[in-house]
Amino acid sequence: MVSLSSYRSILARPGNLRFSLTGLVARLPISMTGLGIVLLVQTATDSYGVAGAVAAAFAIANAAFAIVMGRFVDRLGQGVVLASASVVYGVSMVALVAGVEADWPIGLTYVAAACAGAALPPIGSCVRARWSYVLRQPAEVQTAFALEAVLDEVVFIIGPILVAVLATNISPVLGLGVAIVAGVGGSLGFAAQRSTEPPPHPHDRSTGVREPMPWRTVVPLAVVCLALGILFGAAEVTTVAFADEQGHKGWAGGLLAIWALGSLVAGVVSGAVASRSGPAARVRWGAFGMACAMSPLYFVDSIPVMAALLLVGGVAIAPTMIATLSLTERTVPVSRLTEGMAIMHTGIVAGVAPGATISGFVVDHSGASAAYLVSLSAGIVAALAAQAVPRADVPDRDQVDPPVAVQ
Protein backbone atom coordinates (compact mmCIF):
# COMPACT_ATOMS: atom_id res chain seq x y z
CA MET A 1 0.00 0.00 0.00
CA VAL A 2 1.29 3.45 -0.95
CA SER A 3 1.54 5.86 1.97
CA LEU A 4 2.54 9.51 1.87
CA SER A 5 3.62 9.47 5.51
CA SER A 6 7.25 9.07 4.45
CA TYR A 7 7.04 12.39 2.62
CA ARG A 8 5.38 14.08 5.59
CA SER A 9 8.11 12.73 7.86
CA ILE A 10 11.01 14.32 5.98
CA LEU A 11 9.22 17.57 5.18
CA ALA A 12 8.03 18.14 8.75
CA ARG A 13 11.55 18.63 10.06
CA PRO A 14 12.63 22.25 10.55
CA GLY A 15 13.94 23.89 7.40
CA ASN A 16 13.40 20.97 5.01
CA LEU A 17 10.18 22.11 3.36
CA ARG A 18 11.54 25.62 3.00
CA PHE A 19 14.74 24.68 1.15
CA SER A 20 12.91 22.15 -1.05
CA LEU A 21 10.30 24.69 -2.19
CA THR A 22 12.93 27.38 -2.69
CA GLY A 23 14.94 24.90 -4.74
CA LEU A 24 11.85 24.25 -6.86
CA VAL A 25 11.58 27.94 -7.75
CA ALA A 26 15.31 28.25 -8.37
CA ARG A 27 15.21 25.29 -10.81
CA LEU A 28 12.61 26.83 -13.12
CA PRO A 29 15.26 28.41 -15.41
CA ILE A 30 16.48 24.90 -16.30
CA SER A 31 13.30 24.33 -18.31
CA MET A 32 12.59 27.95 -19.26
CA THR A 33 15.82 29.59 -20.38
CA GLY A 34 16.58 27.57 -23.52
CA LEU A 35 13.07 27.87 -24.94
CA GLY A 36 12.88 31.50 -23.85
CA ILE A 37 16.09 32.29 -25.71
CA VAL A 38 14.77 30.62 -28.86
CA LEU A 39 11.52 32.59 -28.74
CA LEU A 40 13.27 35.90 -28.04
CA VAL A 41 16.02 35.57 -30.65
CA GLN A 42 13.72 34.12 -33.33
CA THR A 43 11.28 36.99 -32.89
CA ALA A 44 14.08 39.54 -33.20
CA THR A 45 16.04 37.93 -36.06
CA ASP A 46 13.34 35.88 -37.82
CA SER A 47 15.83 33.01 -37.86
CA TYR A 48 15.38 29.70 -36.06
CA GLY A 49 18.96 28.84 -36.97
CA VAL A 50 20.40 31.79 -35.07
CA ALA A 51 17.98 31.26 -32.20
CA GLY A 52 18.94 27.60 -31.91
CA ALA A 53 22.65 28.45 -32.02
CA VAL A 54 22.34 30.98 -29.19
CA ALA A 55 20.35 28.47 -27.10
CA ALA A 56 23.02 25.85 -27.89
CA ALA A 57 25.75 28.20 -26.61
CA PHE A 58 23.85 28.45 -23.33
CA ALA A 59 23.35 24.67 -23.06
CA ILE A 60 26.92 23.73 -24.01
CA ALA A 61 28.42 26.18 -21.50
CA ASN A 62 26.09 24.88 -18.81
CA ALA A 63 27.12 21.27 -19.47
CA ALA A 64 30.81 22.18 -19.64
CA PHE A 65 30.92 24.08 -16.35
CA ALA A 66 28.41 22.14 -14.22
CA ILE A 67 31.02 19.74 -12.84
CA VAL A 68 33.43 22.60 -12.12
CA MET A 69 30.63 24.45 -10.36
CA GLY A 70 29.86 21.36 -8.29
CA ARG A 71 33.50 21.12 -7.25
CA PHE A 72 33.47 24.77 -6.13
CA VAL A 73 30.30 24.13 -4.10
CA ASP A 74 31.92 21.20 -2.31
CA ARG A 75 35.04 23.21 -1.47
CA LEU A 76 33.60 26.65 -0.69
CA GLY A 77 30.04 25.89 0.40
CA GLN A 78 26.64 26.31 -1.22
CA GLY A 79 25.95 29.79 0.14
CA VAL A 80 28.98 31.53 -1.33
CA VAL A 81 28.98 29.80 -4.71
CA LEU A 82 25.23 29.89 -5.38
CA ALA A 83 24.89 33.54 -4.42
CA SER A 84 27.79 34.55 -6.66
CA ALA A 85 26.73 32.34 -9.56
CA SER A 86 23.12 33.56 -9.48
CA VAL A 87 24.24 37.19 -9.78
CA VAL A 88 26.47 36.36 -12.77
CA TYR A 89 23.62 34.40 -14.35
CA GLY A 90 21.19 37.29 -13.86
CA VAL A 91 23.56 39.95 -15.20
CA SER A 92 24.46 37.79 -18.22
CA MET A 93 20.80 37.12 -19.03
CA VAL A 94 19.91 40.81 -18.75
CA ALA A 95 22.80 41.57 -21.11
CA LEU A 96 21.53 38.92 -23.54
CA VAL A 97 18.02 40.35 -23.56
CA ALA A 98 19.29 43.92 -23.88
CA GLY A 99 21.64 42.95 -26.69
CA VAL A 100 18.93 41.21 -28.69
CA GLU A 101 16.45 44.06 -28.20
CA ALA A 102 19.05 46.71 -29.07
CA ASP A 103 20.41 44.72 -32.03
CA TRP A 104 23.95 44.47 -30.71
CA PRO A 105 26.48 42.39 -32.71
CA ILE A 106 25.41 38.76 -32.58
CA GLY A 107 28.79 37.73 -31.16
CA LEU A 108 27.98 39.56 -27.93
CA THR A 109 24.73 37.63 -27.71
CA TYR A 110 26.62 34.34 -27.94
CA VAL A 111 29.03 35.48 -25.22
CA ALA A 112 26.20 36.53 -22.92
CA ALA A 113 24.40 33.20 -23.48
CA ALA A 114 27.57 31.23 -22.75
CA CYS A 115 28.27 33.23 -19.57
CA ALA A 116 24.69 32.69 -18.39
CA GLY A 117 24.90 28.94 -19.06
CA ALA A 118 28.24 28.60 -17.31
CA ALA A 119 26.95 30.48 -14.24
CA LEU A 120 23.52 28.81 -13.96
CA PRO A 121 23.46 27.66 -10.31
CA PRO A 122 23.48 23.84 -9.94
CA ILE A 123 20.40 23.87 -7.74
CA GLY A 124 19.35 20.28 -8.46
CA SER A 125 22.68 18.89 -7.26
CA CYS A 126 22.73 21.22 -4.25
CA VAL A 127 19.19 20.29 -3.15
CA ARG A 128 20.04 16.60 -3.23
CA ALA A 129 23.36 17.16 -1.42
CA ARG A 130 21.43 19.06 1.25
CA TRP A 131 18.94 16.20 1.67
CA SER A 132 21.86 13.80 2.03
CA TYR A 133 23.23 15.98 4.80
CA VAL A 134 20.07 16.49 6.86
CA LEU A 135 18.74 12.91 6.65
CA ARG A 136 20.23 9.88 8.38
CA GLN A 137 18.62 6.79 6.85
CA PRO A 138 19.10 5.61 3.23
CA ALA A 139 15.34 5.01 2.97
CA GLU A 140 14.73 8.63 3.93
CA VAL A 141 17.24 9.84 1.36
CA GLN A 142 15.50 7.73 -1.30
CA THR A 143 12.18 9.36 -0.37
CA ALA A 144 13.77 12.80 -0.60
CA PHE A 145 15.29 11.99 -4.00
CA ALA A 146 11.91 10.70 -5.15
CA LEU A 147 10.35 13.99 -4.06
CA GLU A 148 12.94 15.95 -6.01
CA ALA A 149 12.42 13.74 -9.07
CA VAL A 150 8.71 14.58 -8.91
CA LEU A 151 9.53 18.28 -8.56
CA ASP A 152 11.86 17.97 -11.56
CA GLU A 153 8.92 16.71 -13.59
CA VAL A 154 6.83 19.62 -12.31
CA VAL A 155 9.56 22.02 -13.42
CA PHE A 156 9.66 20.52 -16.91
CA ILE A 157 5.88 20.59 -17.23
CA ILE A 158 5.25 24.09 -15.89
CA GLY A 159 8.37 25.90 -17.11
CA PRO A 160 8.01 25.50 -20.89
CA ILE A 161 4.27 26.20 -20.77
CA LEU A 162 4.80 29.35 -18.70
CA VAL A 163 7.55 30.79 -20.89
CA ALA A 164 5.69 29.93 -24.11
CA VAL A 165 2.43 31.54 -22.95
CA LEU A 166 4.15 34.70 -21.76
CA ALA A 167 6.38 34.95 -24.84
CA THR A 168 3.68 34.36 -27.43
CA ASN A 169 0.81 36.23 -25.79
CA ILE A 170 2.57 39.15 -24.13
CA SER A 171 6.30 39.50 -24.87
CA PRO A 172 9.33 37.23 -25.33
CA VAL A 173 11.17 39.52 -22.93
CA LEU A 174 8.62 38.79 -20.21
CA GLY A 175 9.04 35.05 -20.70
CA LEU A 176 12.78 35.25 -20.07
CA GLY A 177 12.24 37.87 -17.38
CA VAL A 178 10.29 35.41 -15.26
CA ALA A 179 13.06 32.84 -15.68
CA ILE A 180 15.67 35.38 -14.58
CA VAL A 181 13.69 36.44 -11.52
CA ALA A 182 13.00 32.83 -10.52
CA GLY A 183 16.63 31.81 -11.02
CA VAL A 184 18.23 34.72 -9.20
CA GLY A 185 15.61 35.13 -6.47
CA GLY A 186 15.22 31.41 -5.87
CA SER A 187 18.98 30.79 -5.77
CA LEU A 188 19.62 33.67 -3.37
CA GLY A 189 16.78 32.48 -1.15
CA PHE A 190 18.14 28.93 -1.20
CA ALA A 191 21.71 30.09 -0.51
CA ALA A 192 20.54 32.16 2.47
CA GLN A 193 19.24 29.06 4.31
CA ARG A 194 22.42 28.23 6.19
CA SER A 195 20.93 26.02 8.92
CA THR A 196 20.52 23.07 6.56
CA GLU A 197 23.57 23.77 4.40
CA PRO A 198 26.25 21.04 4.25
CA PRO A 199 29.62 22.25 5.53
CA PRO A 200 32.28 23.04 2.92
CA HIS A 201 35.17 20.64 2.44
CA PRO A 202 38.14 22.79 1.41
CA HIS A 203 40.99 21.06 -0.35
CA ASP A 204 44.02 20.59 1.88
CA ARG A 205 46.80 22.07 -0.25
CA SER A 206 49.45 21.11 2.31
CA THR A 207 48.97 17.41 1.56
CA GLY A 208 47.63 17.67 -1.97
CA VAL A 209 45.39 14.69 -1.21
CA ARG A 210 41.74 14.57 -2.27
CA GLU A 211 39.34 11.83 -1.37
CA PRO A 212 39.21 9.48 -4.38
CA MET A 213 36.18 9.42 -6.63
CA PRO A 214 34.78 5.87 -7.00
CA TRP A 215 35.13 5.88 -10.78
CA ARG A 216 34.23 2.18 -11.15
CA THR A 217 30.72 3.20 -10.13
CA VAL A 218 30.62 6.81 -11.32
CA VAL A 219 31.71 6.16 -14.93
CA PRO A 220 29.02 3.57 -15.80
CA LEU A 221 26.40 5.69 -14.03
CA ALA A 222 27.51 8.72 -16.06
CA VAL A 223 27.20 6.67 -19.27
CA VAL A 224 23.70 5.63 -18.19
CA CYS A 225 22.80 9.31 -17.69
CA LEU A 226 24.34 10.30 -21.03
CA ALA A 227 22.40 7.57 -22.84
CA LEU A 228 19.17 8.58 -21.09
CA GLY A 229 19.81 12.20 -22.08
CA ILE A 230 20.09 11.08 -25.71
CA LEU A 231 16.90 9.05 -25.28
CA PHE A 232 15.01 12.05 -23.86
CA GLY A 233 16.23 14.48 -26.53
CA ALA A 234 15.48 12.06 -29.34
CA ALA A 235 12.04 11.09 -28.03
CA GLU A 236 10.98 14.72 -27.63
CA VAL A 237 11.79 15.66 -31.23
CA THR A 238 10.43 12.37 -32.59
CA THR A 239 7.13 12.72 -30.73
CA VAL A 240 6.59 16.19 -32.19
CA ALA A 241 7.26 14.79 -35.66
CA PHE A 242 4.99 11.80 -34.99
CA ALA A 243 2.06 14.03 -34.01
CA ASP A 244 2.68 16.16 -37.10
CA GLU A 245 2.66 13.08 -39.36
CA GLN A 246 -0.63 12.01 -37.79
CA GLY A 247 -2.11 15.39 -38.70
CA HIS A 248 -2.41 16.54 -35.07
CA LYS A 249 0.77 18.47 -34.32
CA GLY A 250 -1.00 20.23 -31.46
CA TRP A 251 -1.08 16.90 -29.61
CA ALA A 252 2.72 16.80 -29.37
CA GLY A 253 2.77 18.72 -26.10
CA GLY A 254 0.01 16.53 -24.69
CA LEU A 255 1.87 13.34 -25.57
CA LEU A 256 5.03 14.60 -23.89
CA ALA A 257 3.03 15.72 -20.86
CA ILE A 258 1.51 12.21 -20.59
CA TRP A 259 5.03 10.76 -20.72
CA ALA A 260 6.06 13.10 -17.90
CA LEU A 261 2.91 12.20 -15.98
CA GLY A 262 3.88 8.52 -15.97
CA SER A 263 7.27 9.47 -14.57
CA LEU A 264 5.74 11.77 -11.97
CA VAL A 265 3.37 9.09 -10.64
CA ALA A 266 6.16 6.52 -10.53
CA GLY A 267 8.36 8.99 -8.66
CA VAL A 268 5.69 9.53 -6.01
CA VAL A 269 5.25 5.78 -5.54
CA SER A 270 9.02 5.19 -5.41
CA GLY A 271 9.37 7.56 -2.51
CA ALA A 272 6.35 6.23 -0.64
CA VAL A 273 7.15 2.52 -0.89
CA ALA A 274 10.27 1.03 0.68
CA SER A 275 12.29 -0.98 -1.82
CA ARG A 276 13.90 -4.29 -0.86
CA SER A 277 16.52 -4.06 -3.60
CA GLY A 278 19.58 -1.83 -3.47
CA PRO A 279 20.10 1.18 -5.76
CA ALA A 280 22.53 -0.70 -8.05
CA ALA A 281 19.89 -3.33 -8.83
CA ARG A 282 17.26 -0.63 -9.34
CA VAL A 283 19.53 1.16 -11.82
CA ARG A 284 19.94 -2.04 -13.84
CA TRP A 285 16.22 -2.82 -13.88
CA GLY A 286 15.27 0.80 -14.53
CA ALA A 287 17.61 1.17 -17.52
CA PHE A 288 16.33 -2.13 -18.89
CA GLY A 289 12.78 -0.83 -18.45
CA MET A 290 13.61 2.35 -20.37
CA ALA A 291 14.88 0.28 -23.29
CA CYS A 292 11.78 -1.93 -23.23
CA ALA A 293 9.53 1.14 -23.14
CA MET A 294 11.03 2.44 -26.37
CA SER A 295 10.87 -0.86 -28.27
CA PRO A 296 7.19 -0.83 -29.42
CA LEU A 297 7.03 2.83 -30.49
CA TYR A 298 8.40 2.09 -33.98
CA PHE A 299 5.24 0.10 -34.78
CA VAL A 300 2.65 2.65 -33.58
CA ASP A 301 0.52 4.68 -36.00
CA SER A 302 -2.17 5.95 -33.64
CA ILE A 303 -2.04 8.88 -31.24
CA PRO A 304 -4.22 7.18 -28.56
CA VAL A 305 -2.01 4.07 -28.65
CA MET A 306 1.12 6.24 -28.53
CA ALA A 307 -0.30 8.11 -25.52
CA ALA A 308 -0.94 4.85 -23.68
CA LEU A 309 2.54 3.50 -24.41
CA LEU A 310 4.22 6.76 -23.38
CA LEU A 311 2.25 6.81 -20.13
CA VAL A 312 3.43 3.28 -19.31
CA GLY A 313 6.96 4.00 -20.55
CA GLY A 314 7.22 7.11 -18.41
CA VAL A 315 6.91 4.91 -15.33
CA ALA A 316 10.55 3.85 -15.77
CA ILE A 317 12.02 7.37 -15.88
CA ALA A 318 11.82 8.67 -12.31
CA PRO A 319 12.70 5.37 -10.56
CA THR A 320 15.78 5.03 -12.76
CA MET A 321 16.96 8.56 -12.01
CA ILE A 322 16.20 8.17 -8.29
CA ALA A 323 18.23 4.96 -8.16
CA THR A 324 21.10 6.54 -10.10
CA LEU A 325 21.37 9.51 -7.76
CA SER A 326 20.83 7.35 -4.68
CA LEU A 327 23.74 5.13 -5.70
CA THR A 328 25.84 8.23 -6.36
CA GLU A 329 24.96 9.58 -2.91
CA ARG A 330 25.94 6.32 -1.22
CA THR A 331 29.27 5.81 -3.00
CA VAL A 332 30.76 9.28 -3.59
CA PRO A 333 32.68 10.83 -0.66
CA VAL A 334 30.82 13.56 1.21
CA SER A 335 33.53 16.06 0.30
CA ARG A 336 32.83 15.50 -3.43
CA LEU A 337 29.11 14.76 -3.35
CA THR A 338 27.91 17.85 -5.24
CA GLU A 339 30.57 17.20 -7.87
CA GLY A 340 29.34 13.61 -8.21
CA MET A 341 25.73 14.74 -8.55
CA ALA A 342 26.82 17.32 -11.13
CA ILE A 343 28.49 14.61 -13.20
CA MET A 344 25.16 12.78 -13.48
CA HIS A 345 23.21 15.92 -14.34
CA THR A 346 25.84 16.90 -16.90
CA GLY A 347 25.55 13.49 -18.54
CA ILE A 348 21.83 13.98 -19.05
CA VAL A 349 22.18 17.57 -20.31
CA ALA A 350 25.06 16.62 -22.61
CA GLY A 351 23.00 13.86 -24.20
CA VAL A 352 19.86 15.85 -25.00
CA ALA A 353 21.31 17.96 -27.84
CA PRO A 354 22.90 15.10 -29.84
CA GLY A 355 19.80 12.99 -29.28
CA ALA A 356 17.58 15.71 -30.68
CA THR A 357 19.97 16.32 -33.59
CA ILE A 358 20.28 12.66 -34.58
CA SER A 359 16.56 12.01 -34.33
CA GLY A 360 15.82 15.15 -36.36
CA PHE A 361 18.11 13.88 -39.13
CA VAL A 362 16.36 10.50 -39.11
CA VAL A 363 12.92 12.15 -39.18
CA ASP A 364 13.89 14.19 -42.23
CA HIS A 365 15.13 11.13 -44.12
CA SER A 366 13.03 8.21 -42.84
CA GLY A 367 10.11 9.55 -40.82
CA ALA A 368 9.12 9.65 -37.17
CA SER A 369 8.66 5.91 -36.65
CA ALA A 370 12.23 5.18 -37.66
CA ALA A 371 13.46 8.01 -35.43
CA TYR A 372 12.09 6.21 -32.37
CA LEU A 373 14.83 3.65 -33.02
CA VAL A 374 17.32 6.33 -31.91
CA SER A 375 15.66 6.36 -28.48
CA LEU A 376 15.59 2.56 -28.45
CA SER A 377 19.32 2.42 -29.26
CA ALA A 378 20.08 4.89 -26.46
CA GLY A 379 17.98 2.81 -24.06
CA ILE A 380 19.95 -0.31 -25.00
CA VAL A 381 23.23 1.55 -24.36
CA ALA A 382 21.92 2.66 -20.95
CA ALA A 383 20.90 -0.91 -20.09
CA LEU A 384 24.33 -2.25 -21.08
CA ALA A 385 26.15 0.47 -19.16
CA ALA A 386 24.05 -0.29 -16.09
CA GLN A 387 25.33 -3.87 -16.18
CA ALA A 388 28.83 -2.48 -15.59
CA VAL A 389 27.81 -0.95 -12.26
CA PRO A 390 29.50 -2.97 -9.46
CA ARG A 391 27.06 -5.52 -8.07
CA ALA A 392 28.46 -5.61 -4.54
CA ASP A 393 26.20 -4.07 -1.92
CA VAL A 394 27.11 -0.49 -1.12
CA PRO A 395 27.67 0.06 2.60
CA ASP A 396 25.70 2.84 4.20
CA ARG A 397 27.77 5.95 4.69
CA ASP A 398 28.20 7.01 8.27
CA GLN A 399 26.55 10.36 8.72
CA VAL A 400 26.66 12.93 11.45
CA ASP A 401 23.52 13.85 13.29
CA PRO A 402 21.32 16.11 11.18
CA PRO A 403 21.55 19.80 12.14
CA VAL A 404 18.86 21.53 14.11
CA ALA A 405 17.45 24.26 11.91
CA VAL A 406 17.04 27.68 13.41
CA GLN A 407 13.55 29.02 12.93
Residue pairs with C-beta under 8 A, 6 or more apart in sequence:
2 268
2 269
2 272
2 273
3 272
4 272
6 139
6 140
6 143
6 271
6 272
6 274
7 143
7 147
7 271
7 272
9 140
9 143
10 16
10 131
10 135
10 140
10 143
10 144
10 147
11 17
11 20
11 147
13 134
13 402
13 405
14 195
14 404
14 405
14 406
14 407
15 134
15 193
15 195
15 196
15 405
15 406
16 131
16 134
16 196
16 405
18 193
19 127
19 130
19 190
19 193
19 196
20 127
20 147
20 148
20 151
22 186
22 189
22 190
22 193
23 123
23 124
23 126
23 127
23 148
23 151
23 186
23 190
24 151
24 154
24 155
24 186
25 182
25 185
25 186
25 189
26 86
26 121
26 123
26 182
26 183
26 185
26 186
26 187
26 189
26 190
27 123
27 124
27 127
27 151
27 152
27 155
27 186
28 155
28 158
28 159
28 162
28 178
28 179
28 182
28 183
28 186
29 89
29 120
29 159
29 179
29 180
29 182
29 183
30 120
30 123
30 124
30 155
30 156
30 159
31 155
31 156
31 158
31 159
31 160
32 159
32 160
32 162
32 163
32 175
32 176
32 178
32 179
32 182
33 58
33 93
33 116
33 120
33 176
33 179
33 183
34 55
34 58
34 59
35 55
35 159
35 160
35 163
35 164
36 163
36 167
36 172
36 175
36 176
36 179
37 51
37 54
37 55
37 58
37 96
37 113
37 176
38 48
38 51
38 52
38 54
38 55
39 51
39 163
39 164
39 167
39 168
39 172
39 175
40 51
40 97
40 100
40 167
40 172
40 173
40 175
40 176
41 47
41 50
41 51
41 54
41 55
41 100
41 109
42 48
42 50
42 51
43 167
43 172
44 100
44 101
44 103
44 172
45 51
50 106
53 110
54 96
54 109
54 110
54 113
55 113
56 353
57 110
57 113
57 114
57 117
58 113
58 114
58 116
58 117
59 117
59 349
59 352
59 353
60 114
60 117
60 353
61 113
61 114
61 115
61 116
61 117
61 118
62 117
62 118
62 120
62 349
63 346
63 349
63 350
64 118
65 117
65 118
65 119
66 122
66 125
66 342
66 345
66 346
66 349
67 339
67 342
67 343
67 346
69 81
69 85
69 121
69 122
69 342
70 122
70 125
70 338
70 339
70 340
70 341
70 342
70 343
71 336
71 338
71 339
71 342
72 81
73 81
73 82
73 122
73 125
73 126
73 129
73 338
73 339
74 200
74 201
74 335
74 336
74 337
74 338
74 339
75 200
75 201
75 202
75 203
76 200
76 202
77 197
77 198
77 199
77 200
78 126
78 129
78 130
78 190
78 191
78 197
78 198
78 338
79 191
79 192
79 194
79 197
80 191
81 121
82 121
82 123
82 126
82 187
82 188
82 190
82 191
83 187
83 188
83 191
83 192
85 119
85 120
85 121
85 187
86 119
86 121
86 183
86 184
86 187
86 188
86 191
87 184
88 115
88 116
88 119
89 116
89 119
89 120
89 121
89 180
89 183
89 184
89 187
90 180
90 183
90 184
92 112
92 113
92 115
92 116
92 119
93 112
93 116
93 176
93 179
93 180
93 183
94 180
95 108
95 112
95 115
96 109
96 112
96 113
96 116
96 176
97 173
97 176
97 177
98 104
99 108
99 109
99 112
100 109
101 173
120 183
121 183
121 187
122 338
122 341
122 342
122 345
123 186
123 187
123 190
124 148
124 152
124 341
124 345
125 338
125 341
125 342
125 345
126 190
126 338
127 148
127 190
128 144
128 145
128 148
128 325
128 329
128 341
129 198
129 337
129 338
129 341
130 196
130 197
130 198
131 141
131 144
131 145
131 148
132 141
132 198
132 329
132 334
132 337
132 399
133 196
133 197
133 198
133 399
133 402
133 403
134 196
134 402
134 403
135 141
135 144
135 399
135 402
136 399
136 401
136 402
138 326
138 330
138 396
139 274
141 326
141 329
142 270
142 271
142 275
142 279
142 322
142 326
143 271
143 272
144 271
145 271
145 322
145 325
145 326
145 329
146 267
146 268
146 270
146 271
146 272
146 318
146 322
147 267
147 271
149 263
149 267
149 270
149 271
149 318
149 321
149 322
150 264
150 267
150 268
150 271
150 318
152 321
153 260
153 261
153 263
153 264
153 267
153 318
154 264
156 260
157 257
157 260
157 264
159 179
161 253
162 175
162 178
163 175
163 176
163 178
163 179
164 175
166 174
166 175
166 178
167 174
167 175
167 176
195 403
195 404
195 405
195 406
196 403
196 405
198 334
198 337
201 334
201 335
201 336
203 210
210 335
210 336
211 333
211 335
211 336
212 333
213 332
213 333
213 336
213 339
213 340
214 331
214 332
216 390
217 327
217 328
217 331
217 389
217 390
218 328
218 331
218 332
218 340
218 343
219 388
220 385
220 386
220 388
220 389
221 283
221 324
221 327
221 328
221 344
221 389
222 343
222 344
222 346
222 347
223 347
223 381
223 382
223 385
223 388
224 283
224 287
224 320
224 324
224 347
224 382
224 385
224 386
224 389
225 324
225 343
225 344
225 345
225 346
225 347
225 348
225 351
226 347
226 348
226 350
226 351
227 287
227 351
227 378
227 379
227 381
227 382
227 385
228 287
228 290
228 320
228 321
228 347
228 348
228 351
228 378
228 379
228 382
229 347
229 348
229 349
229 350
229 351
229 352
229 355
230 351
230 352
230 354
230 355
230 358
230 374
230 375
230 378
230 381
231 290
231 294
231 351
231 355
231 375
231 378
231 379
231 382
232 348
232 351
232 352
232 355
233 351
233 352
233 353
233 354
233 355
233 356
233 357
233 359
234 355
234 356
234 358
234 359
234 371
234 372
234 374
234 375
234 378
235 259
235 294
235 355
235 359
235 372
235 375
236 256
236 356
237 355
237 356
237 359
237 360
237 363
237 371
238 359
238 362
238 363
238 368
238 371
238 372
238 374
238 375
239 252
239 255
239 256
239 259
239 306
239 310
239 368
240 249
240 252
241 363
241 367
241 368
241 371
242 252
242 255
242 300
242 306
242 368
242 369
242 372
243 249
243 250
243 251
243 252
243 255
243 303
244 252
244 368
245 367
245 368
246 301
246 302
246 303
248 303
251 303
254 307
255 303
255 306
255 307
255 310
256 310
258 307
258 310
258 311
258 314
259 310
259 311
259 313
259 314
259 317
260 314
261 311
261 314
262 310
262 311
262 312
262 313
262 314
262 315
262 317
263 314
263 315
263 316
263 317
263 318
264 314
264 318
265 315
266 314
266 315
266 316
266 317
266 318
266 319
267 318
267 319
267 322
270 318
270 319
270 322
271 322
275 282
277 285
278 393
278 394
279 323
279 324
279 326
279 327
279 330
279 394
280 323
280 327
280 389
280 390
280 391
280 393
280 394
282 319
282 320
282 322
282 323
282 326
283 320
283 323
283 324
283 327
283 386
283 389
284 383
284 386
284 387
284 389
286 316
286 319
286 320
286 321
286 323
286 324
286 386
287 320
287 379
287 382
287 383
287 385
287 386
288 383
288 386
289 315
289 316
289 319
289 320
290 313
290 316
290 317
290 320
290 379
290 382
290 383
291 376
291 379
291 380
291 382
291 383
292 316
292 379
293 309
293 312
293 313
293 314
293 315
293 316
293 379
294 313
294 372
294 375
294 376
294 378
294 379
295 376
295 379
296 309
297 306
297 309
297 313
297 369
297 372
297 375
297 376
298 369
298 370
298 372
298 373
298 376
299 369
300 306
300 309
300 369
301 369
324 344
325 341
325 344
327 389
327 394
328 337
328 340
328 341
328 343
328 344
329 337
329 340
329 341
329 397
330 394
330 396
330 397
331 394
332 339
332 340
332 341
334 397
351 378
355 374
355 375
355 378
358 374
359 371
359 374
359 375
360 371
362 370
362 371
362 373
362 374
363 370
363 371
